[in-house]
Amino acid sequence: LLPRDQNGNSSFNLTVPTALERTGDFSQSVSNTGQPMNLLHDPLSSLPCTSANTSGCFQAGGVLGRIPATRLYSPGMALLHLFPLPNPKVNQLGYNYIFQPSGTVPRHEQILRMDYNINDKWKLWGSLMRTPQDIVSINASASGYSLSPNFPIANADFNHPGYLFNLNLTTLISSSMTNEVQGGASHHPTTIYPHDPQALSPSATGVTLPTAFAPLAGWIPDFTFNGSNLSNSPQMRYSGAGGAYSPFTSHQTVIDVTDNFTMLRGNHLFKAGLYFERNRKDQTGFAPTEGVYNWGNSTSNPLDTGFGFANAAVGVYTSFQQATNPINGQYRYTNLEFYGQDTWKITPRLTLVYGVRASWAQPWYDKGNRPSTFFPDKWNASQAPKLFWPGVSNGSNVALVGGPNGPVAIDPSTGQPYAKPSIVIGNIVPSSGSLTDGVFQAGNGVNKYMMQDQGVLLGPRIGLTFDLTGNGNVVWRAGLGRYFDRYQGNEIFNTVINPPAVFTPTYFNGFASNINSGSGTTLLGPSGLTIRSE
C-alpha cells in the first residue's frame, strides 16, 4: 500500500478577473500586451467606439469602460466571481494568477500466483493481479480527459483500477516435443467524475448559464475567455486535454488465448501456434454534453465588446457549442493469427530462421452501428437543408441590411422573418432538407468497419545469424519481415458522435440570454462531423 501526495501538473499561469472587473468596471483593465481595455463597444449601439469617438462605448458615472449596472448579465457576472482573485504579487503581462495543483495518489498492488506440477509432464500455473489506483487531483488525470480545470474549484476523481488473470498449461509430449497453452483476461474500468458532483452545479456555483439542450450531468458549461486581447484564461477543461467536457467512463476487457507447439528434429527446431484476442471497449463518446461557451473577443462578432471578461459580463458569446445527447460507444474487434516457423542450424556458426504468419486483424467497429461518415459524391444539393439568413425588421418590409428594429432571421424559402431573437440566424430551417444528406451510418451504405476489411494477410519472416569469430563473442544478425496492424481505435471512436446519432451544433455571435433549451428558438445548427477516410 503506497499512499502518497504529488503535484498534479506543472503550475498554471492564468489571467483571472480583477476585483474591479467583477463589478463590471473595466476602466483599469489591460490586454495581454498591456494595452488599456477601457474602450468597450456597447453591442446595442451602432455608434463608433474609438479613442476619437467614444459615443458607442460603455461608460457609467462619467467613467469610460464601466458597464452600467442595468446592463450586467447576472449569470456572466457569477462566472467572473467563480475564480480566485489575482495573486497579490503577480502582475505579469499575460497572467495575474499562478496555480499549482496537487492531489493524492494511493496505490495498492495485489498479486497472487499459484504453481501446480500435475506430474512430470504436465505443469499448471495461474496468476491474478489487482491494481487499484485512484488519482484525486484538481486536474483529474495526466491525460486530461473530461474534467480537468486549470483553476481551483473541486477535486476530480480519476479512478482506473486494473484486473488481470492468466492461466498456463505446459505439456512435455516427449523429449523433443512440447506444447504450451495460455489464456487470460484483463479488465480496465475508468471513470472521471467530480469528487463532489454538487460542487459543479449551477446552484452551488451561482453560474446559471443557459444551454441549448439538457446537460447530461448538470454541471455548469465549460468556457474560455481567450481572444486577441486576453490569454491564459480559466477553463473547466484546459487546452490540450483529450476527450470532451462530459462525465467520462470507459470499460475495456481483453480476452486472449495462445497455443505454441515446439518440435526438435535434427538441426531443425520447428514451431507452430495460434493467437486469439477479443477486445471489448464500452466508452463515453467525446461529445460536449454540458456545453462550451467561448466569450473571447473576435472581429467577426458584431456584438463583441472587445474583451473576453466584458463579453461575459454583458452575456455576449462568440460561439456556443453543445451536443444534443450523450452516447456510449460499444467498440469491438477480434484478432486471429496462425504461424509456422523453422530454426535451421545450417552449420555451427550459421543459423537460418524462416516462417510465415497468417493474420486477421478485424478493424474496430461499434456494436450498435452508430458511427457515420460523409461521402461527398453521395451529397445531393436538392436535399440539403436551408439556413436562416440575417435580416432586419422594418415595419412590414424586410431587408437584408439596414432597419431600426434589430436583426431577425429570414427564411430563404419565403423571404419572411421567422422569429426573434436572432440566435436562429445561421441555423437550419426546420423541415427544409435532410439533416444527413451525404452521411451514412455503419451498416447502412457503408460496412460496419467504416473501412475495408483486409481479410487474412500473410506475413513472411526470415532471419540470419552468423558467428563471425566462431567463439560467440561477435555475431552478425539480419532479418526481414512483413507485419500488419489495425487502424487506431480513435478512427472509429471519433465518428460515433457524428449525425444522426449525435448532433453538435455551434451557435455564433449572440446573447446567452437567448439560448433556452425549452423556448423553441434554439434550433439545430450545422453540426460538426468527423470524416473517416482511408
C-alpha positions in Angstrom: 0.0 0.0 0.0 1.6 3.2 -1.2 -0.4 6.3 -0.3 1.4 9.5 -1.4 0.8 13.1 -2.4 2.1 14.6 -5.5 1.8 17.7 -7.7 -0.9 17.1 -10.3 0.8 19.1 -13.1 3.2 21.9 -13.6 1.9 25.2 -12.5 -0.7 27.2 -14.4 -0.2 30.9 -15.2 -3.7 32.3 -15.6 -5.5 35.6 -16.2 -8.4 35.9 -13.8 -10.8 38.8 -13.4 -9.7 41.6 -11.1 -11.8 42.9 -8.2 -12.9 45.9 -10.4 -13.8 43.7 -13.3 -16.0 41.6 -11.1 -18.2 44.6 -10.6 -18.4 45.4 -14.3 -15.8 48.1 -14.1 -13.2 47.7 -16.9 -11.8 51.2 -16.7 -8.4 49.9 -15.4 -8.3 46.7 -17.4 -5.4 45.9 -19.7 -4.9 43.4 -22.5 -2.4 40.6 -22.6 0.1 43.1 -24.2 -0.5 45.8 -21.6 -2.8 48.0 -23.7 -5.7 49.7 -21.9 -9.1 48.0 -22.5 -11.5 50.7 -21.4 -12.9 51.2 -24.9 -15.6 48.6 -24.7 -18.1 48.5 -27.5 -21.8 48.5 -26.5 -23.4 45.7 -28.5 -26.7 47.5 -28.6 -25.2 50.7 -30.0 -24.5 51.4 -33.7 -22.3 54.3 -32.8 -18.5 54.1 -33.0 -16.3 53.2 -30.1 -12.8 54.6 -30.7 -10.4 56.8 -28.9 -11.6 59.7 -31.1 -15.3 59.0 -30.6 -16.5 57.1 -27.5 -20.2 57.6 -28.1 -20.7 53.9 -28.7 -18.6 52.8 -25.8 -19.7 51.5 -22.4 -19.5 54.2 -19.7 -21.2 55.0 -16.5 -20.9 57.8 -13.9 -18.5 59.5 -16.2 -16.1 56.6 -16.2 -15.1 55.1 -19.6 -15.1 51.3 -19.5 -17.6 51.0 -16.7 -20.7 49.0 -17.7 -24.0 50.3 -16.2 -25.4 48.0 -13.6 -28.7 47.6 -15.6 -26.7 46.1 -18.5 -24.8 43.4 -16.5 -25.8 39.8 -17.2 -26.1 38.1 -13.8 -25.0 34.5 -14.9 -22.0 36.0 -16.6 -21.1 38.1 -13.5 -21.5 35.0 -11.4 -19.0 33.2 -13.7 -16.4 36.0 -13.2 -16.8 35.5 -9.4 -16.2 31.8 -9.7 -12.4 32.3 -9.9 -9.9 33.3 -7.2 -8.7 36.9 -7.2 -5.3 37.6 -8.7 -2.3 36.8 -6.6 -1.2 39.9 -4.7 2.4 40.0 -6.1 1.8 38.6 -9.5 1.3 41.3 -12.2 2.8 40.0 -15.4 1.8 40.6 -19.0 -0.5 37.8 -20.0 -1.3 36.5 -16.5 -2.0 37.6 -12.9 -2.5 34.3 -11.1 -0.3 31.2 -10.5 -1.8 27.9 -9.6 0.0 24.7 -8.6 -2.5 21.8 -8.3 -1.8 18.9 -6.0 -3.6 15.7 -5.0 -3.3 12.2 -3.6 -2.3 9.1 -5.4 -2.9 6.0 -3.3 -1.8 2.8 -5.0 -2.2 -0.8 -3.8 -1.0 -3.7 -5.9 -2.2 -7.2 -5.2 -0.7 -10.3 -6.9 -1.5 -13.9 -6.4 0.3 -16.7 -8.2 -0.1 -20.5 -7.9 2.0 -23.3 -9.5 1.0 -26.9 -9.7 3.2 -29.7 -11.0 0.5 -32.2 -12.0 3.1 -34.8 -12.9 6.5 -34.9 -14.6 4.9 -34.0 -18.0 2.1 -31.6 -17.0 2.7 -28.2 -15.3 0.0 -25.7 -14.5 0.3 -22.2 -13.1 -2.0 -19.2 -12.8 -1.9 -15.6 -11.6 -4.3 -13.0 -10.5 -3.4 -9.3 -10.3 -5.5 -6.4 -9.0 -4.1 -2.9 -9.2 -6.5 -0.3 -7.9 -5.2 3.2 -8.5 -7.2 6.3 -7.6 -5.9 9.7 -8.5 -7.7 12.5 -6.7 -6.3 15.7 -8.4 -7.6 19.1 -9.3 -6.6 18.3 -12.9 -8.4 14.9 -13.0 -5.7 12.9 -14.8 -2.4 13.0 -16.5 -4.3 12.6 -19.8 -6.6 15.5 -19.1 -9.8 13.7 -20.2 -13.2 15.2 -19.5 -13.0 17.2 -16.3 -9.6 19.0 -15.9 -9.9 22.6 -14.6 -6.9 24.8 -14.6 -8.1 26.7 -11.5 -9.2 25.6 -8.0 -12.8 24.7 -7.9 -13.3 21.0 -6.9 -11.3 17.8 -6.8 -11.9 15.3 -9.6 -11.6 11.6 -9.1 -9.8 9.7 -11.8 -10.4 6.0 -11.0 -8.8 3.4 -13.1 -8.1 0.1 -11.4 -6.8 -2.9 -13.3 -7.5 -6.6 -13.2 -5.5 -9.4 -14.9 -6.0 -13.2 -14.9 -3.6 -15.7 -16.5 -3.7 -19.5 -16.7 -0.8 -21.5 -18.3 -0.6 -25.2 -19.1 2.7 -26.7 -20.3 2.9 -30.3 -21.6 6.1 -32.3 -22.3 4.9 -34.6 -25.0 8.2 -36.2 -25.5 11.9 -35.4 -25.1 11.7 -33.5 -28.4 8.2 -32.1 -28.3 6.3 -29.6 -26.0 3.1 -27.7 -26.1 2.2 -24.6 -24.1 -1.3 -23.1 -24.0 -2.1 -19.9 -22.2 -5.3 -18.0 -21.7 -6.1 -14.8 -19.8 -8.4 -11.8 -19.4 -7.8 -8.2 -18.3 -10.3 -5.6 -17.3 -9.7 -1.9 -17.1 -12.6 0.3 -15.9 -12.1 4.1 -15.9 -14.3 6.8 -14.6 -13.7 10.6 -14.3 -16.1 12.4 -12.1 -16.1 15.2 -9.5 -15.4 14.1 -6.0 -18.3 16.3 -5.0 -20.7 16.5 -8.1 -22.7 19.2 -6.4 -19.7 21.5 -6.4 -20.0 21.9 -10.2 -23.8 22.5 -10.2 -25.4 25.9 -11.1 -26.9 26.1 -7.6 -23.6 25.7 -5.8 -21.6 28.0 -8.1 -24.3 30.5 -8.9 -23.4 30.2 -12.6 -26.8 29.6 -14.2 -25.8 30.0 -17.8 -28.4 28.5 -20.2 -27.7 25.7 -22.5 -29.3 24.7 -25.8 -30.1 21.1 -24.6 -30.4 19.5 -21.2 -26.9 18.8 -19.8 -26.1 15.2 -19.1 -24.6 15.6 -15.6 -26.0 19.1 -14.7 -22.5 20.6 -14.5 -22.0 24.3 -15.4 -20.9 24.7 -19.0 -17.2 24.8 -20.0 -15.9 28.2 -21.1 -13.0 30.2 -22.4 -12.3 33.9 -22.5 -9.3 33.7 -24.7 -9.0 36.1 -27.7 -6.6 38.5 -29.2 -6.8 40.7 -26.1 -6.8 38.1 -23.3 -4.9 34.8 -22.9 -4.4 32.1 -20.4 -8.0 32.2 -19.2 -9.6 29.8 -16.8 -11.3 26.7 -18.3 -13.0 23.6 -17.0 -11.1 21.5 -19.4 -7.7 23.2 -20.1 -6.3 23.5 -23.6 -4.8 20.3 -24.9 -6.9 18.0 -22.9 -8.4 14.9 -24.5 -12.0 13.8 -24.8 -14.8 16.3 -24.2 -16.2 18.2 -21.3 -18.6 15.5 -20.1 -18.6 12.7 -17.5 -16.3 10.0 -18.8 -16.4 6.2 -18.4 -14.5 3.5 -20.2 -14.7 -0.2 -19.5 -12.2 -2.3 -21.6 -12.0 -6.1 -21.4 -9.4 -8.1 -23.4 -9.6 -11.9 -23.6 -6.7 -13.8 -25.2 -5.6 -17.4 -25.9 -2.3 -18.6 -27.3 -1.0 -22.0 -28.1 2.6 -22.8 -29.1 3.9 -26.2 -30.2 7.6 -26.9 -30.4 9.4 -29.9 -32.0 13.1 -30.6 -32.4 14.2 -32.7 -35.3 18.0 -32.9 -36.1 19.2 -29.5 -36.9 15.7 -28.1 -37.1 13.6 -26.5 -34.4 10.0 -26.3 -35.6 7.4 -24.1 -34.0 3.7 -23.6 -34.8 0.9 -21.8 -32.9 -2.1 -19.7 -32.9 -3.2 -16.5 -31.1 -6.7 -15.3 -30.4 -7.8 -12.0 -28.9 -11.1 -10.4 -28.3 -11.3 -6.8 -27.3 -14.4 -5.1 -25.9 -14.4 -1.4 -25.0 -17.5 0.5 -23.8 -16.6 4.1 -23.7 -18.3 7.5 -23.5 -18.5 9.3 -26.8 -16.4 12.5 -26.9 -19.3 14.9 -27.1 -19.6 18.2 -25.2 -22.8 17.3 -23.4 -22.5 20.1 -20.8 -22.0 22.9 -23.4 -19.0 25.1 -24.2 -19.1 28.9 -24.2 -16.4 31.0 -26.0 -16.5 34.5 -24.6 -13.3 35.6 -26.4 -13.2 38.8 -28.4 -13.5 38.4 -32.2 -13.6 40.9 -35.0 -16.2 38.7 -36.7 -18.6 39.2 -33.9 -20.7 42.3 -34.4 -21.8 42.2 -30.7 -18.2 42.0 -29.4 -17.2 44.4 -26.6 -13.6 43.8 -27.4 -12.6 41.9 -24.2 -13.5 38.4 -23.1 -14.4 39.2 -19.4 -16.5 42.1 -20.6 -18.3 39.9 -23.1 -19.3 37.5 -20.2 -20.3 40.5 -18.1 -22.9 41.5 -20.6 -23.7 38.0 -21.8 -22.3 38.2 -25.4 -20.7 35.0 -26.7 -18.6 34.5 -29.8 -19.7 30.8 -30.0 -21.6 28.2 -28.0 -21.4 24.5 -28.8 -23.3 21.6 -27.3 -24.1 18.0 -28.2 -27.8 17.2 -28.4 -27.4 14.0 -26.4 -24.8 11.7 -24.8 -23.7 8.4 -26.4 -21.7 5.4 -25.2 -19.8 3.5 -27.9 -19.6 -0.3 -27.8 -16.4 -0.9 -29.6 -15.2 -4.4 -30.5 -12.6 -6.3 -32.5 -11.2 -9.8 -32.9 -7.6 -10.9 -33.7 -6.8 -14.3 -35.1 -3.3 -15.4 -36.1 -1.5 -18.6 -37.0 2.2 -19.1 -37.6 4.7 -21.7 -38.6 8.5 -21.3 -38.2 11.7 -23.3 -38.6 15.0 -22.5 -36.9 17.6 -24.4 -39.1 21.2 -24.7 -37.7 22.9 -25.0 -41.1 26.4 -25.0 -39.5 27.7 -24.5 -36.0 28.2 -20.8 -37.0 25.3 -20.2 -39.3 21.6 -20.3 -38.4 18.6 -19.5 -40.6 15.1 -18.7 -39.2 12.2 -18.6 -41.6 8.4 -18.8 -41.3 5.1 -17.2 -42.1 2.3 -15.7 -40.0 -1.3 -15.6 -41.2 -3.2 -12.7 -39.5 -6.7 -11.5 -39.5 -6.9 -8.1 -37.6 -10.5 -7.3 -37.6 -11.0 -3.5 -37.7 -12.6 -1.7 -34.7 -16.4 -1.4 -35.0 -19.3 -0.3 -32.9 -21.7 -3.0 -31.8 -24.6 -0.6 -32.2 -23.6 0.6 -35.7 -23.8 4.3 -34.6 -20.6 5.7 -36.3 -21.1 7.6 -39.6 -19.1 9.4 -42.2 -19.7 11.8 -45.1 -19.4 10.9 -48.7 -19.1 14.0 -50.9 -20.1 12.0 -54.0 -23.4 11.0 -52.3 -24.3 14.5 -51.3 -27.4 15.8 -53.1 -27.8 19.6 -53.4 -31.5 19.4 -53.8 -31.8 17.6 -50.4 -29.5 20.0 -48.5 -31.3 21.9 -45.6 -31.5 25.6 -45.8 -30.1 28.0 -43.2 -31.7 31.2 -41.8 -30.3 34.3 -43.3 -29.6 37.5 -41.3 -32.0 40.3 -41.9 -33.7 43.2 -40.2 -37.3 44.1 -39.3 -38.5 47.4 -40.7 -42.3 47.5 -40.2 -44.0 45.3 -42.8 -41.0 45.3 -45.0 -37.9 43.1 -44.7 -34.5 44.0 -45.9 -31.2 42.2 -45.6 -29.4 45.3 -44.4 -30.4 48.4 -42.5 -33.5 48.9 -40.4 -34.2 50.3 -36.9 -35.6 47.3 -35.1 -32.6 45.0 -34.9 -31.8 41.7 -36.6 -34.2 38.9 -37.3 -33.9 35.6 -39.0 -35.1 35.3 -42.6 -36.4 32.0 -44.1 -34.8 32.0 -47.5 -37.7 29.9 -48.9 -40.2 32.6 -48.2 -38.1 35.7 -47.6 -40.0 36.4 -44.5 -38.9 36.7 -40.8 -39.0 33.5 -38.9 -38.8 34.6 -35.3 -36.9 36.7 -32.9 -34.3 36.5 -31.3 -31.7 36.4 -33.9 -30.0 33.4 -32.4 -31.5 31.2 -35.1 -29.6 33.1 -37.9 -27.2 30.5 -39.5 -29.2 27.6 -38.1 -31.2 25.1 -40.0 -34.7 25.9 -41.2 -37.0 23.1 -39.8 -38.1 20.5 -42.4 -36.1 22.3 -45.2 -34.0 19.3 -46.1 -32.2 16.1 -45.0 -30.0 16.6 -41.9 -27.9 13.6 -43.0 -27.5 14.5 -46.7 -24.4 12.5 -47.8 -24.0 11.0 -44.4 -24.1 7.2 -44.0 -24.1 5.2 -40.8 -22.2 1.9 -40.3 -24.1 -1.0 -41.8 -26.2 1.4 -44.0 -24.5 2.3 -47.2 -21.0 1.6 -45.7 -19.8 -1.5 -43.9 -19.7 -1.7 -40.1 -16.0 -1.1 -40.0 -16.2 2.2 -42.0 -13.2 0.9 -43.9 -12.1 -2.1 -45.9 -11.6 -5.4 -44.0 -8.3 -6.6 -45.4 -9.1 -10.2 -44.5 -6.4 -12.8 -43.9 -2.9 -11.4 -44.6 0.3 -13.4 -44.9 3.5 -12.1 -43.3 6.6 -14.0 -44.3 9.7 -13.6 -42.0 13.3 -14.5 -42.4 16.3 -14.1 -40.2 20.0 -15.0 -40.4 22.6 -15.3 -37.6 26.3 -15.7 -38.3 29.1 -16.2 -35.7 31.9 -14.1 -37.2 34.7 -15.5 -34.9 33.4 -18.9 -34.1 33.7 -18.0 -30.4 30.3 -16.4 -30.0 31.7 -13.0 -29.0 31.0 -11.3 -32.3 27.7 -12.2 -34.1 26.1 -10.7 -37.2 22.3 -10.7 -37.4 19.9 -9.7 -40.1 16.2 -10.1 -40.5 13.3 -9.2 -42.8 9.6 -9.5 -42.3 6.2 -8.2 -43.2 3.9 -7.0 -40.3 0.3 -5.8 -40.0 -1.8 -3.9 -37.6 -5.3 -2.4 -37.4 -6.1 1.3 -37.6 -6.0 3.1 -34.3 -9.3 2.9 -32.4 -9.9 6.7 -32.5 -10.6 6.3 -36.2 -14.0 4.8 -35.1 -14.3 6.3 -31.6 -14.4 9.9 -33.1 -17.2 9.0 -35.5 -19.7 7.6 -33.1 -20.7 11.2 -32.2 -21.5 12.1 -35.8 -25.0 12.7 -37.0 -27.6 11.2 -36.9 -26.6 9.6 -33.6 -25.5 12.9 -32.1 -25.7 16.5 -33.4 -23.2 19.1 -32.1 -24.3 22.4 -33.4 -22.3 25.6 -32.9 -24.1 28.9 -32.4 -22.2 32.1 -33.2 -22.3 35.8 -32.1 -25.3 36.1 -29.8 -26.6 36.9 -26.4 -26.5 34.0 -23.9 -29.9 35.0 -22.6 -31.4 34.0 -25.9 -30.2 30.4 -25.5 -33.0 28.3 -24.0 -33.5 24.6 -24.3 -37.2 24.9 -23.8 -38.1 28.0 -25.8 -38.0 26.5 -29.3 -35.9 29.4 -30.5 -32.6 27.4 -30.3 -32.8 25.3 -33.4 -30.3 22.9 -34.7 -27.3 24.4 -36.4 -24.9 22.8 -38.8 -23.2 20.0 -36.9 -19.5 19.2 -36.7 -18.6 15.9 -38.3 -15.5 13.8 -38.2 -14.9 12.2 -41.7 -13.4 8.8 -41.9 -11.3 8.3 -45.0 -8.5 5.9 -46.0 
